[in-house]
Amino acid sequence: MRDSPIRAAIKGTGSALPKNRISNAQLAEQVDTTDEWIVERTGIKFRHIAGDGETTASLAAQASLEALKSANMTAGDIDLIIVATATPDQTFPATATIVQNIIGANGGAAFDVAAVCSGFLYAFSVAESMIRAGSATNALVIGSETFSRILDWEDRTTCVLFGDGAGAIVLSADSSGKGALATKLHADGAHNQLLYVDGGPSTTGTVGKLRMKGREVFRHAVVNLTNVLNETLESANVSPQDIDWVVPHQANSRIIDATVKKLKLSRDKVIKTVDQHANTSAASVPLALDVAVRDGRIKEGDIIILEAMGGGFTWGASVIQY
């Protein structure tokens, strides 16, 4: 009998949110907006905003420790750390190396991936490939963001959409059949000016602020996500009806609903946390995953599909046996 192929299985999940939780009503005291306006257009009700001493690395480290605990592992078991983020603690070194030092996992490979809201899927794909190739055995894959620090708080069309947080998973070499059945990633740099930050070390020498043309992003998101979900399902030889749970990027309830409708999936199979967390960019998928694992919805053996689209544009999806 031939041995089953080595895959990268999810062994544990974790998440972290800043202490400061802000409702739409609280936000309306500072920004020209209303709770009704935000909920109707986005589905968002709350977001967490990082305070003093809370950084992308500190949130990532907290989420990582929770994931390690869930996996019944220690930092010493980890030989690869990848952090997906668009809001690193420093221009360099990589935030992953800071996390590595905080949790005490020094010695293995550690680096960041920048693909904005799709960053976690990109990081997952890299870690999964390295594990299958034998370059790593146990990996921490983390999405962590402090987007509040690149928001223009005078632009009500963008500042109400985002929040801060981190999510992490432990991936380990596994021959039981669990792990990614198919992953597809894409990018199209022609749409840079639809969702971007207007600064950077080599251009302005500043961090810059987030800029977005919401209507155009919405249109591209629904088309791109529907296409990549169909592509990934076909590659995995899985039908939409075989999916137990969809864990989408938590950008906007309308985008999630429109994509699910196009795939003819039941809304009951969709994990939604956008109302509680807002858009946490690269952290949104692992945050939602952790919520659904911990509340018992996602169980061992379930077939799940992760999807996201972000600035770049970048987008992707992965079908996973949990």
C-alpha positions in Angstrom: 0.0 0.0 0.0 1.3 3.4 -0.9 1.8 5.9 1.9 -0.7 8.8 1.9 0.8 12.1 0.7 2.2 14.5 3.3 -0.1 17.5 3.7 -0.2 20.4 6.1 -3.0 19.9 8.6 -4.4 22.6 10.9 -3.6 21.4 14.4 -4.7 24.5 16.4 -6.2 28.0 16.1 -5.9 31.2 18.1 -6.8 34.8 18.0 -6.2 38.1 19.8 -8.2 41.4 19.8 -7.2 44.8 21.3 -8.9 45.7 24.6 -10.6 48.8 23.1 -13.9 47.8 21.5 -15.7 50.6 19.7 -19.4 50.5 18.7 -20.8 52.4 15.7 -22.5 54.8 18.1 -19.1 55.6 19.8 -17.5 56.1 16.4 -20.3 58.5 15.4 -19.2 60.8 18.3 -15.9 61.3 16.4 -16.8 60.8 12.8 -19.7 62.2 10.7 -21.6 58.9 10.4 -24.4 56.9 12.1 -24.9 53.4 13.2 -27.7 52.9 10.7 -25.5 54.1 7.8 -22.6 51.7 8.7 -24.8 48.7 9.3 -26.9 49.1 6.2 -23.9 49.4 3.9 -21.4 47.0 5.6 -23.0 44.9 8.4 -20.4 46.2 10.8 -21.4 47.0 14.4 -18.2 46.9 16.3 -14.4 47.0 15.8 -11.4 46.8 18.1 -8.7 49.5 18.0 -5.2 49.0 19.2 -4.1 51.1 22.2 -0.7 52.0 23.6 1.5 48.9 23.8 -0.6 46.9 21.4 1.1 46.3 18.1 0.9 44.0 15.2 3.6 41.8 16.7 2.1 41.8 20.2 -1.3 40.8 18.9 0.3 38.2 16.6 2.3 36.7 19.5 -0.9 36.5 21.7 -2.8 34.7 18.9 0.2 32.4 18.3 0.3 31.3 22.0 -3.4 30.6 21.9 -3.0 28.5 18.7 -0.1 26.6 20.3 -2.2 25.9 23.4 -5.0 24.7 21.1 -2.6 22.4 19.3 -1.1 21.1 22.6 2.3 22.2 21.4 5.1 24.6 22.6 7.0 27.3 20.8 10.0 25.0 20.7 8.1 22.7 18.3 7.8 25.5 15.7 10.4 25.7 12.9 8.6 28.2 10.6 6.7 31.4 11.3 5.0 33.5 8.6 3.2 36.7 9.4 0.8 38.1 6.9 0.5 41.9 7.5 0.3 45.2 5.7 1.0 47.0 9.0 4.3 45.7 10.3 5.9 47.0 13.5 8.9 48.2 11.6 9.9 48.6 8.0 12.5 45.9 8.9 13.1 43.4 10.4 10.1 41.2 9.6 7.4 41.2 12.2 7.6 37.4 12.2 11.1 37.7 13.8 9.7 39.9 16.6 6.9 37.4 17.2 9.4 34.5 17.1 11.4 36.2 19.9 8.4 37.1 22.0 7.1 33.5 22.1 10.6 31.9 22.4 10.7 30.0 19.1 14.0 31.4 17.9 16.1 29.5 15.4 13.6 28.5 12.6 12.7 30.4 9.5 10.6 33.6 10.1 9.4 36.1 7.5 6.5 38.3 6.5 4.1 38.1 3.5 2.5 41.3 2.1 -0.7 40.6 0.2 -3.0 42.8 2.3 -6.4 41.2 2.9 -5.4 38.0 1.0 -2.2 37.8 3.0 -3.2 35.0 5.2 -4.1 32.8 2.2 -0.8 33.6 0.6 1.1 32.8 3.9 -0.9 29.6 4.3 0.0 28.5 0.8 3.7 29.2 1.3 3.8 27.4 4.7 1.8 24.5 3.3 4.2 24.2 0.3 7.3 24.3 2.6 5.8 21.5 4.8 5.0 19.3 1.8 8.5 19.9 0.5 10.0 18.9 3.8 11.5 22.3 4.6 9.4 22.6 7.8 7.5 20.4 10.1 5.4 22.7 12.3 4.5 26.2 11.2 2.7 29.2 12.8 0.8 31.0 10.1 -0.5 34.4 11.4 -2.6 37.2 10.0 -2.1 40.3 12.2 -3.0 44.0 11.6 -3.2 47.4 13.2 -5.0 49.1 10.4 -6.3 51.8 12.7 -2.8 53.4 12.4 -3.0 53.9 8.6 -6.6 55.1 8.5 -7.7 58.7 7.6 -10.1 59.3 10.5 -11.6 62.2 8.5 -12.6 59.9 5.7 -15.9 58.4 6.9 -16.1 56.1 3.8 -13.0 54.2 4.9 -12.4 54.7 8.6 -15.6 53.0 9.6 -14.7 49.8 7.8 -11.6 48.6 9.5 -10.4 47.2 12.8 -7.4 45.6 14.4 -6.7 42.1 15.5 -4.8 38.9 14.9 -5.5 35.2 14.1 -3.1 32.3 13.9 -3.0 28.6 13.1 -0.5 25.8 13.7 0.1 23.8 10.5 1.9 20.4 10.8 3.0 17.7 8.5 0.3 15.1 8.3 -0.4 11.9 6.3 -4.0 11.3 7.5 -5.6 13.1 4.5 -6.3 16.3 6.3 -5.0 19.6 5.0 -5.4 21.7 1.8 -7.0 19.8 -1.1 -6.5 22.8 -3.4 -5.3 26.4 -3.2 -5.5 29.1 -5.9 -3.9 32.5 -5.7 -4.1 35.5 -8.1 -3.1 39.1 -8.5 -3.7 42.0 -10.9 -1.6 45.0 -10.3 -3.5 47.1 -12.9 -6.0 48.1 -10.1 -3.5 49.6 -7.7 -5.3 52.9 -7.4 -8.6 51.4 -6.3 -7.3 50.3 -2.9 -3.9 51.4 -1.7 -1.9 53.4 0.9 -0.6 56.8 -0.3 2.9 56.4 1.2 5.9 54.2 1.6 9.6 54.2 2.4 10.9 54.5 -1.2 8.2 57.0 -2.4 7.2 59.5 0.3 9.3 58.3 3.2 6.1 58.2 5.2 3.7 55.4 6.3 0.8 57.0 4.4 -3.0 56.6 4.7 -5.4 54.0 3.2 -7.4 55.2 0.1 -10.2 53.2 -1.5 -12.8 53.5 -4.2 -15.5 51.4 -2.6 -17.9 50.8 -5.5 -15.2 49.6 -7.8 -13.6 47.4 -5.2 -17.1 45.8 -4.5 -17.6 45.0 -8.1 -14.2 43.4 -8.6 -14.5 41.5 -5.3 -17.7 39.7 -6.1 -16.5 38.7 -9.6 -13.0 37.7 -8.5 -14.1 35.8 -5.4 -16.8 33.9 -7.3 -14.4 32.9 -10.0 -11.6 31.8 -7.7 -14.0 29.8 -5.5 -15.3 27.9 -8.5 -11.7 27.4 -9.7 -10.6 26.0 -6.4 -13.6 23.8 -5.9 -13.0 22.3 -9.3 -9.3 21.7 -8.7 -10.1 20.0 -5.4 -12.9 17.9 -7.1 -15.3 19.2 -4.5 -18.8 20.5 -5.2 -20.3 23.5 -3.4 -22.8 21.1 -1.7 -19.8 19.2 -0.2 -18.6 22.3 1.7 -19.5 22.2 5.4 -18.3 25.8 6.1 -17.3 28.9 4.1 -14.8 31.1 6.0 -14.7 34.3 3.9 -12.7 37.5 4.3 -14.7 39.7 6.6 -14.7 42.9 4.5 -18.4 43.6 4.0 -21.6 41.7 4.6 -22.8 42.6 1.1 -19.8 41.2 -0.6 -20.1 37.9 1.4 -23.8 37.6 0.7 -23.4 38.3 -3.0 -20.6 35.8 -3.4 -22.4 33.1 -1.5 -25.6 33.7 -3.6 -23.6 33.3 -6.9 -22.3 30.0 -5.7 -25.8 28.9 -4.5 -24.5 28.1 -1.1 -26.6 28.2 2.1 -26.0 31.3 4.2 -26.2 28.9 7.2 -22.8 27.5 6.1 -21.1 30.9 6.2 -19.0 32.1 9.1 -19.5 35.8 9.7 -17.7 37.9 12.2 -17.6 41.2 10.3 -20.3 42.6 12.6 -18.0 42.2 15.6 -14.6 42.7 14.2 -15.0 44.9 11.0 -12.4 44.4 8.3 -9.2 43.3 9.9 -7.4 42.7 6.6 -5.0 39.7 6.8 -6.3 38.8 10.2 -10.0 38.4 9.2 -9.9 34.9 7.9 -7.9 33.3 10.8 -10.0 35.3 13.3 -13.2 34.0 11.9 -11.8 30.5 11.7 -10.8 30.5 15.3 -14.2 31.8 16.4 -16.0 29.0 14.5 -13.6 26.3 15.8 -13.9 27.4 19.4 -17.7 27.6 19.3 -17.9 24.1 17.9 -19.3 24.9 14.4 -16.2 23.7 12.6 -15.3 20.2 13.6 -12.6 17.7 12.7 -13.1 16.2 9.3 -15.2 19.1 8.0 -14.5 20.4 4.5 -14.0 24.2 4.6 -13.2 26.8 2.1 -11.3 30.0 2.9 -11.4 33.0 0.5 -10.2 36.6 0.5 -9.5 39.6 -1.8 -7.4 42.6 -1.0 -5.4 45.5 -2.4 -3.1 44.8 -5.2 -5.5 43.4 -6.3 -4.7 40.0 -4.8 -7.2 37.2 -4.2 -7.4 33.5 -3.5 -9.1 30.5 -2.0 -8.3 27.2 -0.4 -10.3 24.1 0.1 -9.2 22.3 3.3 -10.2 19.2 5.2 -10.1 20.3 8.8 
